[in-house]
Amino acid sequence: MTQEELNKIIEKDSYLKERENPSSHDVALYLGEVNHHCPLCGKALIYREQKKKNRLFQIAHIYPNRPTIAQYETLKDVERLGGNSESFENKIAICLDCHSTQDYHTTVEDYNHLLDIKKRLLTESALNNAIRSLDVERDVSIVISRLTNISEMELADLNYEPVYLTNKFENSELLIKTRIESYVHIYFPYVRDCLKEIDGKNGFNQQVLAGQIRNCYLKMRDRSSNKSMIFYQMADWLKNKTQSTSREACEIVIAFFVQNCEVFDEITK
Ligand SMILES: [Zn+2]
């Protein structure tokens, strides 16, 4: 095969895309995926002692985005991961030494070895996410079941005045908006079903709670325009009242009411 022939093949092969530099967010994902250690030799990919993080790694293509003639012929029949060479599935963080070996001496065995590692990492992270979301759901259901124990008098506590501790939540409106949106997106049906189940039990009235949260918000808003602070204080209140160990679960429940009551309408729209 000549270089010219290969160039034509590369042009027609829709899997092979121009190299894209990973964003710093992507780099963090790749490093997290391998637990900051080279998945081939085990070397640490970052010197933690030094102030400046030393780059001891590269984000490598598993299937090369621009194969040489030798690579193209060697890797003729191998499996490729992801939609194209720039997909998350086709890249992995490895150390500089392993990267140069991988690049210059690609064998089918080496390729399949790295491919298998990446497949295992992808399965593990999918499993972790599923397990994590089950844990969060369990915590949410505990928080909601304990809502029935909060008396109306205690609900009135929600009308407390906001505390001006710091301004650290300033300029975080977008952040809180994104957070509420993603909670609502992921957990809305689950929270709604849990609430439906306890409505009317033990005198619990969802409308009363929703109304109380709305009043609380309105009163706090008169004193502070910082919606993030209000949101976190409401989540704190719920965490205290339900003795929940999961702050995230409490934020999810508050996000539901906040969204459902349209009290945060300006920021959730
Ligand atoms: Zn290595």
Boltz pocket constraint, residues with backbone or C-beta under 6 A from the ligand:
constraints:
  - pocket:
      binder: B
      contacts: [[A, 38], [A, 39], [A, 40], [A, 41], [A, 42], [A, 43], [A, 94], [A, 95], [A, 96], [A, 97], [A, 98], [A, 99]]
      max_distance: 6.0
